[in-house]
């Protein structure tokens, strides 16, 4: 065992010494590899930065997963249960008529009365960030950022909600205290709105329709005997990949909907095409460099045939000699990767500095993750070692007598 370790050390030392002795040729190999690898890293970084950011925005923005009905219809409890049971549906909740889903809010801190849109919400609400409380019952709301700013309220404050109607030729107005349990982030809802429980939205519609709401003490006509149905819904797919299938299923059932499926398809198609172009260029570049390095290693072994045959004479086996071109190809791969990475990092900083002002969210347009550097290293070393097979094959054919003939 000790003898094998010593022999491996000797092979490694000799390969390093020879690689450094011919530093001009070694440097040319490293520069050639960096010249191929660095542009590919920059190309992939641009593709990953631009398309990756677009895909990230599509995935993270729940509005891209929204499926909105066109017009109104009648959706009963059975329909909602059936849709909610589908694994590709992340969230669905009934909506009342748009005109009925409004309320006027007033706070002590602001002089104005603010009309807001009521948005029915429940557990799993996609528009609210994690950690934002979900309104429950008839007295809790989560205000949109614009509504909270105009009312000058914060979490824990109470606002007065009011509804008006014309009932039996008389104007009526009711008031309900509402506790602000949360404030939505600006991107959740751009208009003046309030996320509430479905019960409160239904109560507002019943009151405006002249029906009684016993839970709030609002008088009116008794509720109709028929099962309740809703004219619309809020529906979100579990991922952007499920938007198109859900859309197609709803349209097939006679429900017209609107989605952002076209934008999603465009970005996904662009990502696939750019990936195909990148891998096409990468394969050609790596294959060309591999053949070039392999041919040079073959020529290098031929040039050093006398020295390698002498090593055979002093006790090195065929398998030991094969390691010389393999190790030197490995050195070239690692050094070329380091140089290419350094070139890429310099170019990346300059590209992002020049173009970051053109991006809305200031996200980098050229970027690579640590895993990408690791993959590039693996591919580079793999290609270099494979290319050494030509040199290794030539080295394996060298006989000890080859050196004696030239002495």
N, C-alpha and C positions, 0 to 999 in steps of 0.2 A: 504493500500500500504506500509506504514511504517513497519507494522507487517511482511509482506512478506520479505521485505529487511532485517529486523533484523533476521528473521528465516534463510534466505539464508546465512547471515554472520555467524550465529551460526553453521550451517552445515559445511560451509567451514572451520571455525576455528577448529571444532572438527575433521574433516577429516585430516587437516594438523597436528594437535597435535598427533593424533593416528599414522599417517604416520611417523612422526619424532620419536615418542616413540619407535616404532619397526623398528629402523633404520637399524638393521642388515638384516632383511627380505626385507625391502625396497631397501637396497643397492644391495642385491642379484638379485632382479627383474631388477633393472637398469642395472647391469652388464650383466645379461642374455640378455637383449634387445640390449645393445651395442655390445655384442659378435655376435649377429645375423646381426645387421644393418651395422656395420662398414665394414665387408668384402663385403657386397653387394654394399656399396657405393664405395669401392675401385674397385671392379669388374666393376661396371658401369662407373667409371671414366676412367679406362683403355680402355674400349670399346669406350667410347665417345671421349677420347683423340686421340687414334690411328685411329679408323675408321672415327671419325669426322674430323680429319685433312685430311685424304685421300679424304673424300667426299668434304671437303672445297676446296682442291686443284683441284678436278675434276670440281667443279662448277665454281670456280673463274678463272681457266685457260681457256681462250676462245679456245685454240687449241684443247681442248677435245671436243668442239662442232663443230669442223671443219669437213666438208664432202668434200673430194677431188676426182675429177674424175680421172679415170684410162684411159690413152690415150687421144686422141682428137676426137672431133666430130663437129657437126655444131649446134650451139645454136643461134636462132634469137631473136629479140626483144620480140616477142609474148611469147616465152618460158620463158624468164626472168620475164616478167610481171606476167605470171601465177604462177611461183614459188614464186615471191615476195609477191603475194597476200595471200599465205598460212600463217595462224597465227603461226604455229610452226617454221617458218623460220624467223630468226632475221636479216640476212644480206645476200645479194647475189649481185654479180657484175661480169661482164664479164672479162675474161682474154684473152690476145692475146697469140701468140706463145712465148714460153720461150726464144728462141734465139732472137726474135725481142724485147723482153721486157728488154733490157739492155741499159745502157748509161754510158759514161765515164765522171767522174766529176773531176774538178780541182779547187783548192782554192789558194788564195794568200798566205795563212799561211803555206801550206805544199808543198813540192817539187814534190810529186808523183801525178800521174794520177790514179784515182781509178775507176775501173769498178764496177758498182752497178746494182742490179736487181731492175727493176721498178715494184712496187706493186700498182695496181689500187685500189683507195680508194674513199670513199664517206661518207656522214653523217651516223652515226651509226657504224662506223668502230670498230669492236670488239677488234682488237689488240692494239688500242691506248687507253690510260687511259683517264678518264674524265678530261677535262681541256686542253688536247692537241689539238691544232687547226687542223682542217681537211683541207688538201691542196685543193685549187680550182683553176680553170683556167689553163693556160699553163706555169705559171712561179713560182709556189709554190711547195715546197717539205717538207716532214717530214723525216729526215734521221734516219736510225737505229743508235743505240749507237756506234757500231763499226765503221760505216762509218763516223760519226761526229768526233770520236776520231782520226781516221787516217787522216782526212782532216783538223783537228784542227779548227773546226768552231763551232759556237754557234748560238742560235736563233737570227735572224736578219741579219746574214751574207749572202753574195751572193756567189754562186759557179757557175762555168762555166760548163754547160753540153754540151757534143758533141756527134754527131752520124756520122758514116761513112757508105758509100755504094759504090758499083760498078754499075754505071749507064751509059749505052751506051758506054761501053768500057773505061769509065773514072772514076777515083777515086774521090769521093766527100766527103766533111766533112762540117757539119753545126754546129753552136754553138748557145746556148740559155742560157741567164742568168736565174738562178734559186734562189729564195729567200728561205732561211731556216726558215720556220715558226714554226718548232717544232722539238724536238728530242725524239724519242720513247724510252721507258724504255728497258733495256737489254733483258727482256724476250719476248718482242713483236716480235723481228726478230733477230735471232742470227747471221745472215750473213750480208755482206755489202749490204744494200738495201736502197731504197727511196720510201716512200709512195707518190703517186702523184694522180692527177685526172685521170679519165679514158680517158679524151680527150688527155692528153699528151702521155699516153701509146699508144693510137690509132695513134696519129701523128707519134710516133717513128716507129711503124710498117708500116705505109703508106710510110714513107720516105725510109725505107729499102727495101720495095717492089717496089720502083721506082715511087710511086705515088706522086702527088703534095700535099702540105699542104699550102693552101693560107693564113690561119690565121697566119702562121709563115714566109711566104714569101719563102717557099721551093718549088722549081719547080720540075716538073715530069709529068708523064702521068695523064690524068684525071681519076677520080674515076670511078669504074665500075658502070653500071646502076642497077645491082641487089642489093637487100637489104643486108645490112651487117650482117654477122653471125660471131660467135666467136668460137674458138676451145675448150675453157675451161671456167671455172668459179671459183669464190671463194664463198663458201657457208657455213654459220654458223647457227646452230639450236638455237632456243631461250632458250633451256635448255638441259641438258644432257639427260633428259628423252625423248626428241624428236629426238635424234640422230638416234636411231634404226628405228623408224617409217619412217623418211625421207629416210634413207638408203634403207629400203625395198621398198618404193614407187619408188625410182629412179631405183633400180635394176629391179623392175617389168616393168618399162617403157623402159628397154633395156640399161640403163646407168650404167656401172660398176663404183663403187666408193670405196674409202677406208675411214674408220673411226676408232675411238678408242672405238667403242661400246663394244668390248670384254673386255677391261679394265674396262669400266664403269659397265658392267654387273657383273664382278667379285667382284668389291668393293660393289655394291649394294646387291649382293647375300650374301656376307660376313656380311654386316651390318644387313640384315634380320635374318640370322642364329644366329649371336651373340645376337641380341635382343631377339630372341625366347629363347635361352639358359638362358640369364639373367633373363627374366621374369619367366621362369620355376623355377629357383633357388629362386627368390624373393618370389614367391607365396608359395612355400614349406616352406621357412624360416619363413615368416610372419604368415602363417597358423599354423605352429608348435608352434611358440611363443605365438600366440593368444590363442590357446587351453591350452597351459601350464599356461599362466597368468590367463585365465578364471577358470581353475581348482583350481589354488591357491587362487583366490579371493573367489570362492565357499567355499573352506576349511576355509578361513579366516573368512568369515561370519558365518560359522558353529561354529568356535572356539569362536566368539564373540557374540553368540546368546543371552546370558544373558544380556550383555551390550546394545545391540541393542533393545532388548525387553523392557528394562528399559526406553530407549529413547521414545519408543512408549507410555509407561505409563505416561511420563511427557508431552505428547502433540504432539510429532512428528508423522506426518502421514506416510502412507506407501510410498508415492512418495518421501517424505523427506529422508527416510531411504535408498531408492534405490540410492540416490546420493552419499552415502558413497563409495561403490566400484567403481562407475563411476569416481568420483573425484580422488580417489587414483590411478586408472588406467591411468587417464590423467596425474597425476604427474609422474608416471613411464614412460609414453610415451615421455613427454617433456624432462625429465632428461636423459633418455636413448638416445634420439636424440642428445642432447647436448654433451654427452660423446662420442657417435659414431662420431659426426662431428669433435670433437677435435682429436680423434684417426686418422680419415681420413686425416685431415690437416697435421698431423705429418708424416704420411706415404706418402702422396702425395709429400711433399717437398723432401723427401729422394729418392723416385722413380724418380722424374724429375731430381734431381741432378745427379743420377747415369746414367740415360739413355739419357739425353738431348744431350750429345755429339754424340750419335749414329744417331740422326735425322738431316736430311739435312738442314732444315730451322730453327733448334733450337726451334721448337714448342713443348710445353709440351705434353708428352705422357700420362699423368694422370691429368685430370682436370674435374672440375664440375663448372657449372654456378650457380649463386645465385638462379635461378628458380629451379634447381635440389635439393638444400637444402630445399627449401620450399615444393617441392613435397614430398621429403622424410619425412618431418615433418608431412605433411597432412596424408600420408599413415600410418605413425607410430601412430599418435594420433588416427586416425580412427580405426586401428586394435586394439589398446589398449582399446578404448571405446567400440567397439563391443565385445571384449573379456569380458568386465565388465558386459555384459548382463547376463552371467551365475551367477555371484555374485549378481547382482541386482535382478534376478529372485528369488534366494534363500532368499535375504533380504526381498523381498516383502511378503514372506510366513511366516515371523516371526510374531507371535501374542504377545500382551502384557502379556498374561497369561503364556507364555513360561518362562519369567523371574521369575514370582512369584513361579512357581513350584520348582525352584532351591534355593529359599531363605529359 
